[in-house]
Amino acid sequence: MAKKVKIYDSVEYRGNWWLPGEEDKKVHGVLVCSIEKQIRLEVSGELPSNSSLMNSDHPSEIPIVLGDCYDGFVTLLCCLGSSPGMQVDNNQGTSRMRVTMVFENVIFGEHYESVDDIFFPQFIAEFSNLKYWMDQPPVTVDIFEKLTIEEHSIRELDVRIEKLSLRIKSGLFYQDVSDQYEYVGIRYTYYLSFEPDEPQPLAWYLNVVDKFRHFLSIYTDSLNYVLALEGINEDRAISICSIPSPDYKEVTIRRWEDFIISIYNMSENISDILNNWYALEQEDIIYTYIGNIPSDRKTIQEKFLGYARIIESLHRLQDNGVKTTFIDPDDYLRIIEKVMSSFKEEVPTDLWNKLRDNLKFANEFGFQRRIKEVLKELPDEIKESVSYGIKPSKYADIVRNNRDYYTHFHSKPNNILNDYQMLAMNFSLKVICMWMISRKIGICEEDLSHALLHRGRWLSILDSYKDKIANSIQ
């Protein structure tokens, strides 16, 4: 297909459809792609039908469906479900079989007979908030007296990810949006180009793109979506759509209010940062943090427990020399063996094994201690805002007691947080989590501190809570 199809475009294509190897058994159908219908194909044919597409009872048996529409080729990938039915024409007294199928991906502009054939030497992705992370207009249009277009030198992204043998580059699409009589303008869209050393399959690219999407979500403090995908093959762009997210909505980020750590804040070591990001394997921690970004998806208690889990997990996984146990783990293992061997013959084997397993965790800091250790790592000015002026030991005690109350169903502690207090505490914990994630992937303390202190609104929000919170939760 000649035109570019984006993931959140609503499109409808009518044509003939068949399974690979059954080109002589085409059936007519309609492909609809939209947020409401996702990627849905409805085919119909006379009864009985000799098409395997119409007769298959198992969606997993349909890895690929090929289409020939009025303006090009289509390849549908991975059928997720199918629903057979009947169409009855009461006027003519005829019946036709109808099958509705939902797919995971669709490729516009090319036919692929097998999933194993889908390889690309280059891949291009557009993201919903990439322009805010790039944070730099490439052109200025001035129409005072005389039209002038001034191009600016921008800081481009060009990073090699060693683990993946991949280079990631930023680029720009330009579009003239001038009106012949009233309006003059240029629209620009940032995109990323993913260029591996060797051609890679579609699934590989989708994973790489998705991981960068999560990176953008954290550092634009908003949910990010992939808007468009293109596989580049022999200088030809092939549009690819995946299932659109039903909760997608355009988000306008106000730079002067929202917190963004842009490429400017990371430019000195952006290569190390992105290499560390793609080496980061704690996906559950990242998903938990990103899941807390929207304001309307979780209760404040759920968000609180999510942040608590992130802090505890990240502190346990630190590898930068920060102390996370009382003594060296190897020394502690020798102590365990010595202690357990002293009474092994006096207790049943099952009990002995249970005691030994429990004893393994005695060397690790408890959650309260971890909170205090994390606070010690923060610069003084940021620590003062994050803790609302509360002593670190007391702050850690409050977080620990409330965490335990909601996870272990303890009796209610004296310092249980009400909704307003927990809202404030959640924002405090969010800053701590963002700090820990950022430091783990190599964003230097100076750049991170500068971003928190001089860009966006995070610390100002903490300071606005301080007077109302500090005294009430002492």
BELCORUR-V664266 format. One record per pair of residues at least 4 apart in sequence whose ideal C-beta (glycine too) atoms are under 8 Angstrom apart, sorted by the first residue. I is the first residue (numbers start at 1). GAP is how many residues later the second one is. Records with the same first field share a line. If there is no record, write none. Layout:
I: GAP  GAP
This chain:
1: 4  68  70  71  72  73  107  108  238
2: 69  70  107
3: 68
4: 224  226  233  235
5: 4  6  28  103  234  236
6: 120  221  222  233  235
7: 218  219  220  221  222  234  235  237
8: 27  217  219  236  240
9: 24
10: 23  24  25
11: 20  21  22  23
12: 18  19  20  21
13: 17  18  54  56  57  58  61
14: 14  15  16  17  55  56
15: 13  14  16  52  53  54  55  59
16: 10  11  12  13  51  52
17: 9  10  11  12  14  24  26  36  48  49  50  51
18: 4  5  7  8  9  33  35  47  48
19: 6  32  33  34  43  45  46  47
20: 44  46  93  94
21: 92
22: 4  29  30  31
23: 43
25: 25  26  27  28
26: 25  42
27: 16  17  18  22  24  26  27
28: 15  16  17
29: 12  13  14  15  38
30: 11  12
31: 8  9  10  36  38  43  45  75
32: 5  8  9  10
33: 4  5  6  7  73  208  211
34: 4  210
35: 209  210  211  213
36: 210
38: 64  205  206
39: 37  63  64  65  66  67  202  204
40: 60  61  62  63
41: 24  26  35  59  60  61  62
42: 56  57  58  59
43: 10  11  55  56  58
44: 43  52  53  54  55
45: 4  6  9  51  52
46: 50  51
47: 48  49  50
49: 5  6  48
51: 4
52: 4
53: 9  12  46
54: 43  45
56: 5  6  26
58: 4
59: 20  21  22  23  42
60: 19
62: 17  20  39
63: 14  15  16  52
64: 11  12  13  48  49  50  51
65: 10  11  14  36  38
66: 7  8  9  10  45  47
67: 6  7  8  9
68: 5  6
69: 4  5
72: 36  37
73: 35  36  37  38
74: 32  33  34
75: 31  32  35  36  37
76: 25  27  29  30  31
77: 26  27  28  29  30  38  41  125
78: 25  26  27
79: 22  23  24
80: 22  23  24
81: 20  21
82: 17  18  19  20
83: 16  17  18
84: 13  14  15
85: 12  13  14  15
86: 9  10  11  12
87: 8  9  10  11
88: 6  7  8
89: 4  5  6  7
104: 138  139
105: 97  135  136  137  138
106: 134  135
107: 5  11  124  131  132  133
108: 130  131  132  133
109: 127  128  129  130
110: 123  128
112: 5  6
113: 4
114: 4
115: 86
116: 85
118: 83  84  113
119: 80  81  82  83
120: 79  80  82  85  111  112  113  118
121: 74  75  77  78  111  112
122: 71  72  73  109  110
123: 70  71  72  77  82  85  86  106  107  108  109
124: 47  67  68  69  70  104  105  106  108  113
125: 66  67  69  84  87  101  103  104  105
126: 4  63  64  65  66  100  101  102  103
127: 63  65  85  86  89  97  98  99  100
128: 96  97  98  99  122  123
129: 4  87  91  93  95  122  124
130: 4  60  61  62  86  94
131: 4  57  58  59
132: 88  121  123  128  130
133: 83  86  87  127  129  130
134: 20  21  23  36  56  128  129
135: 120  125  127  128  129
136: 16  18  19  127  128
137: 15  51
138: 13  14  16  34  50
139: 10  11  12  13  35  47  49
140: 9  10  12
141: 6  7  8  43  44  45
142: 5  6  7  8
143: 4  41
147: 37
149: 37
155: 108  109  112
156: 13  14
157: 11  12  13  35  106  113
158: 9  10  11  12
159: 8  9  10  111  112  115  116
160: 6  7  8  111
161: 4  5  6  7  113  114  117
162: 113
163: 112  115  116
164: 32  44  114
165: 31  32  33
166: 28  29  30  31  42
167: 27  28  29
168: 24  25  26  27  44  106
169: 23  24  26
170: 20  21  22  23
171: 19  20  21  22
172: 16  17  18  19
173: 15  16  18
174: 12  13  14
175: 11  12  13  14
176: 9  10  11
177: 6  8  9  10
178: 5  6  7  8
179: 4  5
191: 37
192: 17  20
194: 11  14  15
196: 4
200: 4  5
201: 4
202: 4  29  38
203: 4
204: 4
205: 4  24  26
206: 4  23  36
207: 4
208: 4  70
209: 4  17  20
210: 4  16
211: 4  66  67
212: 4
213: 4  11  12  13
214: 4  10  72  73  76
215: 4  59  62
216: 4  8
217: 4  5  6  7  73  76
218: 68  71  72  216  219
219: 41  42  43
220: 4  33  38  40
221: 37  38  39  72  235
222: 29  31  36  71
223: 24  28  67  70  71
225: 20  23
226: 16
228: 11
229: 10  11  12  13
230: 7  8  9  10
231: 6  7  9
232: 4  5  6
233: 5
244: 4
253: 5  7
254: 4
255: 5
257: 199  200
258: 198  199
259: 192  193  196  197  198  199
260: 195  196
261: 4  5  177  182  186  187  190  194
262: 4
263: 4  7
265: 178  182  183  185  186  190
266: 4  7  177  181
268: 176  179
269: 4  173  174  175
270: 4
271: 4
272: 4  170
273: 4  168  169  170
274: 4
275: 4
276: 4  164  165  166
277: 164
280: 6  160  161
282: 4  31  32  35
283: 4
284: 4  29
285: 4  24  25  28  29  152
286: 4  151
287: 4
288: 4  18  21  22
289: 4  17  21  144  145  148
291: 6  7  15
292: 6  11  14  15  134  138
294: 4
298: 4  5  8
299: 4
300: 4  119  122  123  126
301: 4  105  121
302: 4
303: 4  123
304: 4  98  99  102  113  118  121  122  125
305: 4  98  101  102
306: 4
307: 4  119  122  123  125  126
308: 4  59  91  95  121
309: 4
310: 4  123  126  127
311: 4  59  60  63  118  121  122  125
312: 4  55  58
313: 4
314: 4  119  122  123  126
315: 7  9  50  55  58  59  121
316: 8  48  54
317: 123
318: 4  6  122
320: 119
322: 51  55
323: 50
324: 40  41  46  49
325: 4  7  38  39  40
326: 6  37  39
327: 4  5  36
328: 4
329: 4  34
330: 4
331: 4
332: 4  31
333: 4
334: 4
335: 4
336: 4  20  23  24
337: 4
338: 4
339: 20
340: 4  12  15  16  19
343: 4
344: 8
347: 4  5  8
348: 4
349: 4
350: 4
351: 4
352: 4
353: 4
354: 4
355: 4
356: 4
358: 4
365: 4  5  8
366: 4  34
367: 4  32  33  36
368: 4  28  29  31  32
369: 4  27
370: 4
371: 4  21  24  25  28  29
372: 4  20  21  24
373: 4
374: 4  58  62
375: 8  11  12  17  20  21  57
376: 16
377: 62
378: 4  5  8  54  57
379: 4  66  70
380: 4
381: 4  68  72
382: 4  49  53  67  70  71  77
383: 4  9
384: 5
385: 46  74  77  78  81
386: 42  45  46  76
387: 4  5  8  41
388: 7  36  40  74  77  78  81  82  85
389: 77  81
390: 4  5  8  80  83  84
391: 4
392: 4
393: 4
394: 4  80
395: 4
396: 4
397: 4  18
398: 4  17  19  27  75
399: 4  26  30
400: 4
401: 4  12  14  15
402: 4  11  13  14  15  20  23
403: 4
404: 4  6  9
405: 4  5  7  8  11
412: 4
415: 58
417: 4  5  8  56
418: 4
419: 4
420: 4  48
421: 4  48  51  52
422: 4
423: 4
424: 4  41  44  45
425: 4  44  48
426: 4
427: 4  31  34  35  38
428: 4  34  37
429: 4
430: 4
431: 4  21  27  28  31
432: 4
433: 4
434: 4
435: 4  13
436: 4
437: 4
438: 5  10
439: 4  6  9
443: 4  5
444: 4
445: 4
446: 4
447: 4
448: 4
449: 4
450: 4  5
451: 4  5
452: 4  6  7
453: 6
457: 4
458: 4
459: 4
460: 4
461: 4
462: 4
465: 4
466: 4
467: 4
468: 4
469: 4
470: 4
